Amino acid sequence: MIVGQCLCGMVKYRYHGEIEKTILCYCKDCQMAQGALCGWNSPLEKSKFEISSGIKLLKEYFHSPNKARVFCQECGSPIYSYRIDLPDVIRLRLGTVTQGHIPAPSEQAYLQYKPDFLHIDE
């Protein structure tokens, strides 16, 4: 099982499964949404994901018509995203995981935006 929360601790979640794949995304949208070099995400089965507290604090933002980014309204922590055309999948923001195993990234996306000084084994 995977357990996590936002920075302020008001939103908590559980994933009743294991993380099998993690992805580093260097696209400009992920960089801006995370305020970081990249997004570190994992596609997960929506049916195994539950918000255990703070569901009323979640806010959705549609930067594009098909993709929502979901974050805590109190502290701004990004929790996950989802696509309307993939209703059974969420992409968990792995920086919010507090318990459970997270495997090393197996994929990197939008390498043209990856900072030159960052070297990660592929």
Secondary structure, DSSP 8 states (H G I E B T S, - for coil): -EEEE-SSSSSEEEESS-----EEE--HHHHHHHTSS-EEEEEEEGGGEEEEE-GGGEEEEEEETTEEEEEETTT--EEEEEETT-TTEEEEEGGGEEES------EEE-GGGS-TT-----
